[in-house]
Amino acid sequence: MKAVSKSQIKRDALLKATICLVNNNGFHATPMSKIAKMANVSPATIYLYFKNKQDLANQAYIEVKSSFSNCAFKDFEPNMGVEEGFKKIWMNIATFKLKEVDHAMFLSQCDNTPMIDEESRQEGLKHLQPLIALWERGKEEGLVKPFSPFILYAFTVYPISFLLNTEMKGWCKVDKPALERAYSAAWDAIKL
């Protein structure tokens, strides 16, 4: 097992504190001093790893998006059938959002506010390329509606965040049967 350096531990603590504070307070109500305090480092330490608060938020976003895509495309093969591949990706995304609640909430914050700069947002979109390519193949094969990837995402993946919120509030239990029904509704929304 690879040893983790003190430097990496501090950087990870800063990213974790940023995610937690942004989730609870929003980006603008999360000063660097609070991030440093929660990470148990001096405020000056932040600037050894990040240029400024924007850089810290951008890097946190890219790292969380990377872990999201690693989970989303686990066991996915580009040569899978369109529906089979989509179900694999969709279920993986649901699993990520339900198990990695803090990361899922952070990504949702990033998607719904201007806190992430455009360059980082574009970098984050690259992480979805296998899903976009699958949808393109589905359109070519006459299996998926000829909508933009943004519309397809809005009707299939984005509702998972809503389900996560309803479970967190205790309004609905998102168990395996509920996920199967939600997946069916997502597929029905985009299939021809």
C-alpha positions in Angstrom: 0.0 0.0 0.0 1.4 3.4 -1.0 2.1 5.8 1.8 0.3 9.2 1.7 2.5 12.2 2.3 1.7 14.9 4.8 1.4 17.3 1.9 -1.3 15.1 0.3 -3.1 14.7 3.6 -3.3 18.5 4.0 -4.5 19.0 0.4 -7.1 16.3 0.8 -8.3 17.9 4.1 -8.7 21.3 2.3 -10.7 19.7 -0.5 -12.9 17.8 2.0 -13.5 20.9 4.1 -14.3 22.9 1.0 -16.9 20.3 -0.1 -18.5 20.2 3.3 -18.7 24.0 3.8 -19.9 24.7 0.3 -22.6 22.0 0.7 -23.7 23.6 4.0 -23.2 27.3 3.4 -22.8 27.8 -0.3 -19.7 29.0 -2.1 -19.9 32.7 -1.2 -20.5 32.0 2.5 -17.4 29.8 2.7 -14.4 32.0 3.5 -10.9 30.6 3.3 -10.5 31.1 7.0 -13.3 28.6 7.7 -11.9 26.1 5.2 -8.5 26.3 6.9 -10.0 25.9 10.3 -12.0 22.9 9.3 -9.0 21.3 7.6 -6.9 22.0 10.7 -4.3 24.0 8.8 -3.2 27.6 8.9 -4.9 29.9 6.3 -1.5 30.5 4.7 -1.2 26.7 4.0 -4.1 26.9 1.5 -2.0 29.0 -0.8 0.7 26.4 -0.9 -1.8 24.2 -2.8 -4.2 26.6 -4.4 -3.9 30.0 -6.0 -7.1 31.3 -4.5 -10.6 30.3 -3.5 -11.7 29.9 -7.1 -8.8 27.6 -7.8 -9.6 25.5 -4.7 -13.3 25.2 -5.8 -12.3 24.4 -9.4 -9.8 21.7 -8.3 -12.4 20.2 -5.9 -14.9 20.1 -8.7 -12.5 18.4 -11.1 -11.5 15.8 -8.5 -15.1 15.0 -7.5 -16.1 14.9 -11.2 -13.3 12.4 -11.8 -14.3 10.1 -9.0 -17.9 10.4 -10.2 -17.0 9.3 -13.8 -14.8 6.5 -12.4 -17.9 5.2 -10.7 -20.3 6.0 -13.5 -18.3 4.0 -16.1 -17.3 1.1 -13.9 -17.8 -2.1 -15.8 -19.1 -0.2 -18.8 -17.8 -1.4 -22.2 -18.3 0.9 -25.3 -19.4 -2.1 -27.4 -22.3 -2.9 -25.1 -25.8 -2.5 -26.5 -27.2 1.0 -26.1 -29.9 0.1 -23.6 -27.6 -2.3 -21.7 -24.8 0.3 -21.6 -27.2 3.1 -20.6 -28.6 1.0 -17.7 -25.1 0.2 -16.5 -24.1 3.8 -16.5 -27.4 5.0 -15.0 -27.3 2.5 -12.1 -23.7 3.4 -11.4 -24.5 7.1 -11.3 -27.4 6.3 -8.9 -25.2 4.3 -6.7 -22.6 7.1 -6.6 -25.2 9.7 -5.7 -26.8 7.6 -3.0 -23.5 6.4 -1.5 -21.3 9.5 -2.0 -23.9 12.0 -0.8 -21.4 14.8 0.0 -19.8 14.5 -3.4 -23.2 14.3 -5.2 -24.4 17.4 -3.3 -21.2 19.3 -4.2 -21.6 18.5 -7.9 -25.2 19.6 -7.8 -24.1 22.9 -6.2 -21.5 23.3 -8.9 -24.0 22.6 -11.7 -26.5 25.0 -10.3 -24.3 28.0 -9.5 -21.7 30.0 -11.3 -19.0 29.0 -8.7 -17.0 27.0 -11.2 -15.2 28.7 -14.0 -15.9 27.8 -17.6 -12.6 26.1 -18.2 -13.2 23.7 -15.3 -16.8 23.2 -16.3 -15.6 22.1 -19.8 -13.1 19.8 -18.2 -15.9 18.3 -16.1 -18.0 17.7 -19.3 -15.2 15.6 -20.8 -15.8 13.1 -18.0 -19.2 12.4 -19.5 -17.9 11.6 -22.9 -18.6 7.9 -22.8 -22.2 8.6 -22.0 -22.5 11.2 -24.7 -20.9 8.8 -27.3 -23.4 6.1 -26.2 -26.3 8.4 -26.8 -24.9 9.4 -30.2 -24.7 5.8 -31.1 -28.2 5.3 -29.9 -29.5 8.1 -32.1 -27.7 6.7 -35.1 -29.2 3.3 -34.4 -32.7 4.8 -34.1 -33.0 3.8 -30.4 -32.6 7.2 -28.7 -34.6 10.4 -29.4 -32.6 13.0 -31.4 -32.2 15.4 -28.6 -29.1 17.3 -27.4 -27.1 15.6 -24.7 -28.2 18.3 -22.3 -31.9 17.4 -22.8 -31.1 13.7 -22.5 -29.1 14.3 -19.3 -31.9 16.5 -17.9 -34.5 13.8 -18.4 -32.4 10.8 -17.3 -29.6 11.6 -14.9 -30.7 14.9 -13.3 -33.8 13.3 -11.7 -31.4 11.0 -9.6 -30.4 14.2 -7.6 -34.1 14.8 -6.9 -34.5 11.2 -5.6 -31.5 11.7 -3.4 -33.0 14.8 -1.9 -36.3 13.1 -1.3 -34.6 10.2 0.5 -32.5 12.6 2.6 -35.7 14.4 3.7 -37.3 11.1 4.5 -40.1 11.5 1.9 -39.2 8.4 -0.1 -37.1 5.3 0.3 -34.8 4.8 -2.7 -34.3 1.1 -2.6 -33.6 -1.4 -5.4 -37.2 -1.6 -6.7 -37.5 2.2 -6.6 -34.2 2.5 -8.6 -35.5 -0.1 -11.2 -38.7 1.9 -11.6 -36.7 5.2 -11.9 -34.4 3.7 -14.4 -37.4 2.5 -16.5 -38.8 6.0 -16.4 -35.5 7.4 -17.5 -35.1 5.0 -20.4 -38.7 5.6 -21.5 -38.1 9.3 -21.5 -35.4 9.0 -24.2 -36.0 5.9 -26.2 -37.7 6.0 -29.6 
